[in-house]
Each structure stands twice: as C-alpha cells, then as structure tokens.
C-alpha cells in the first residue's frame, strides 16, 4: 500500500469517526427540551447578564442548548452543579479576571466578538479544559461537559482566561 493510500485511509477513518460522534448526539427528549426551555427562561438571563457585566459590554452569547443537554439529566438542569459551575460561572470568573484593569477591558472589547457554548464529546477528555477552549477570529468557544467535576470552577476559568490572554 502506498503512502498516499495509507494517508487517505486514515483521513477517511477520521472523518467517519467525527460523523459518528455528531450523529450519536441525539435530539433531546421532550422532558429535556422542557427543562432546557425552563432554564433558558428562568435562570439563564441572570447568568447572561453576569457574564456581560464581567466582560464590560454586551457580548453576544450563543448557547447550543441541545448539545449541552445530556440525555436523562433533565431533572438536574436547574441545579447550580449542572450548567452554572461547569460552564457559566467559569466564563464569568475568567472575564472578570481579564477586565480587572482598563488594559484588559479595552483588549477584550476590541477582540471578543461572541461567546459560543457547546458540548461535543469528541476530542479531548472532559477534564482537559485547556483543549476544550478556543479563541479564534473573535469567537470564544467553550466546550465543557456539564455536570462533571463541578468543583473545578477555577480550573475551567483559568483555561478560558489563558485562551483569551494568548490572543488579546
């Protein structure tokens, strides 16, 4: 087998694995969609406001609710250990740390265009926070698994802060 065929075979296997990971993420059940809708209406606005206050401006936040809704966990969504400590609080803490002075505020406002919250199981392990945060073309993408390692707010916040600081 030639080197080219080996490379093409590996690329095909990688592409199929990525597609399988995307397809494995099923549409949330009715109970999960209801729990998401309730959370989005009753609790998320306060966290959106906290994150924007920490940033110092009304940065758009795009949450892919279907991707962060874990099957069978609908009854846990409203608990702080689910979305707050694992996703929203680390974002707020990281932004507040960056904007603690005028230099940080100006840099963040100049470069941060959007925050995208999503969970995709493929790639790094759930606790590899640095590998699960990207800041490219003005978009901060946070890919943390909800409801895991809930006491590691600082570790998650540090990963977000470091990703931002590297490109601010």
C-alpha positions as CSV (number, residue, x, y, z in Angstrom):
1,X,0.0,0.0,0.0
2,X,1.4,3.4,-1.0
3,X,1.9,6.2,1.5
4,X,-0.8,8.2,-0.3
5,X,-3.4,5.3,0.2
6,X,-2.5,5.0,3.8
7,X,-3.0,8.7,4.4
8,X,-6.3,8.7,2.5
9,X,-7.5,5.7,4.5
10,X,-6.6,7.3,7.8
11,X,-8.3,10.5,6.7
12,X,-11.5,8.5,5.8
13,X,-11.5,6.7,9.2
14,X,-11.1,10.1,11.0
15,X,-13.9,11.6,9.0
16,X,-16.2,8.7,9.7
17,X,-15.4,8.8,13.4
18,X,-16.2,12.6,13.5
19,X,-19.5,12.0,11.7
20,X,-20.4,9.2,14.1
21,X,-19.7,11.4,17.1
22,X,-22.0,14.1,15.7
23,X,-24.8,11.6,14.8
24,X,-24.5,10.0,18.2
25,X,-25.7,13.2,19.8
26,X,-29.4,12.6,19.7
27,X,-32.2,15.2,19.8
28,X,-33.2,15.9,23.4
29,X,-36.3,14.2,24.6
30,X,-39.5,16.1,25.4
31,X,-38.6,16.2,29.1
32,X,-35.2,17.6,28.3
33,X,-36.5,20.2,25.9
34,X,-39.0,21.4,28.5
35,X,-36.2,21.5,31.2
36,X,-34.0,23.5,28.7
37,X,-36.8,25.9,27.9
38,X,-37.5,26.5,31.6
39,X,-33.8,27.0,32.4
40,X,-33.3,29.3,29.4
41,X,-36.3,31.4,30.5
42,X,-35.9,31.4,34.3
43,X,-32.2,31.1,35.1
44,X,-30.1,31.8,32.1
45,X,-30.9,35.5,31.7
46,X,-29.3,36.2,35.1
47,X,-26.1,34.4,34.1
48,X,-26.1,36.1,30.7
49,X,-26.2,39.4,32.5
50,X,-23.4,38.4,34.9
51,X,-21.2,37.3,32.0
52,X,-21.8,40.5,30.1
53,X,-21.2,42.6,33.2
54,X,-17.9,40.8,33.7
55,X,-16.9,41.4,30.1
56,X,-17.8,45.1,30.4
57,X,-20.0,45.1,27.3
58,X,-23.0,43.2,25.8
59,X,-21.0,40.4,24.1
60,X,-23.3,38.1,22.2
61,X,-23.6,34.6,23.8
62,X,-24.7,31.7,21.7
63,X,-25.6,28.6,23.6
64,X,-26.2,25.4,21.8
65,X,-28.7,24.1,24.3
66,X,-29.3,20.8,22.5
67,X,-25.6,19.9,22.7
68,X,-25.2,20.7,26.4
69,X,-28.4,18.8,27.4
70,X,-27.2,15.4,28.5
71,X,-29.7,12.5,27.9
72,X,-31.6,11.6,31.1
73,X,-30.4,14.6,33.1
74,X,-33.4,16.9,32.7
75,X,-34.2,17.0,36.4
76,X,-30.7,18.3,37.1
77,X,-30.6,21.2,34.7
78,X,-31.8,23.8,37.3
79,X,-29.1,22.8,39.9
80,X,-26.0,25.0,40.1
81,X,-23.8,22.0,39.6
82,X,-25.2,21.4,36.2
83,X,-24.7,24.4,33.9
84,X,-23.6,27.1,36.3
85,X,-20.4,25.7,37.9
86,X,-19.3,23.8,34.8
87,X,-20.0,26.4,32.1
88,X,-21.4,29.8,33.0
89,X,-19.6,30.7,36.3
90,X,-16.1,29.8,34.8
91,X,-16.8,32.2,31.9
92,X,-17.8,34.9,34.3
93,X,-14.8,34.4,36.5
94,X,-12.4,34.4,33.6
95,X,-13.8,37.5,32.0
96,X,-13.8,39.4,35.4
97,X,-10.2,38.5,35.8
98,X,-9.3,39.8,32.4
99,X,-11.2,43.0,32.8
100,X,-9.8,43.9,36.2
101,X,-8.0,46.8,34.7
102,X,-8.5,49.2,31.8
103,X,-6.0,47.5,29.6
104,X,-7.9,44.2,29.9
105,X,-11.2,45.8,29.4
106,X,-10.1,47.5,26.2
107,X,-8.4,44.4,24.8
108,X,-11.4,42.2,25.5
109,X,-13.9,44.7,24.0
110,X,-11.7,45.1,20.9
111,X,-11.2,41.4,20.2
112,X,-14.1,39.4,21.7
113,X,-17.0,39.3,19.2
114,X,-19.0,36.4,20.5
115,X,-19.1,33.6,23.1
116,X,-20.2,30.2,21.8
117,X,-21.1,27.5,24.3
118,X,-21.4,24.0,23.0
119,X,-20.6,20.4,24.1
120,X,-19.1,17.9,21.7
121,X,-17.8,14.8,23.3
122,X,-15.2,14.1,20.6
123,X,-11.7,15.2,21.1
124,X,-10.0,15.8,24.5
125,X,-11.2,14.3,27.7
126,X,-13.9,16.1,29.7
127,X,-11.3,17.4,32.2
128,X,-8.8,18.6,29.6
129,X,-10.1,22.1,29.9
130,X,-7.3,23.9,28.0
131,X,-8.0,21.7,25.0
132,X,-11.7,22.4,25.2
133,X,-11.5,26.2,24.9
134,X,-10.7,28.0,21.7
135,X,-10.5,31.7,20.8
136,X,-10.3,32.3,17.1
137,X,-11.5,35.1,14.9
138,X,-13.1,36.9,17.8
139,X,-15.1,33.9,18.9
140,X,-14.6,32.3,22.3
141,X,-15.8,28.7,22.1
142,X,-16.3,26.9,25.4
143,X,-16.8,23.1,25.0
144,X,-17.2,21.9,28.6
145,X,-19.2,18.9,29.6
146,X,-22.0,19.8,32.0
147,X,-22.3,18.2,35.4
148,X,-18.8,16.8,35.7
149,X,-16.0,17.8,38.1
150,X,-18.2,20.5,39.4
151,X,-15.7,21.8,42.0
152,X,-13.2,22.7,39.3
153,X,-14.6,26.2,38.5
154,X,-11.2,27.8,38.9
155,X,-9.5,25.2,36.5
156,X,-12.1,25.9,33.9
157,X,-11.9,29.7,34.4
158,X,-8.1,29.5,34.1
159,X,-8.4,27.6,30.8
160,X,-10.7,30.3,29.4
161,X,-8.6,33.2,30.7
162,X,-5.4,31.7,29.2
163,X,-7.0,31.1,25.8
164,X,-8.2,34.7,25.7
165,X,-5.0,36.3,27.1
166,X,-2.9,34.4,24.4
167,X,-4.8,36.3,21.7
168,X,-5.7,39.6,23.3
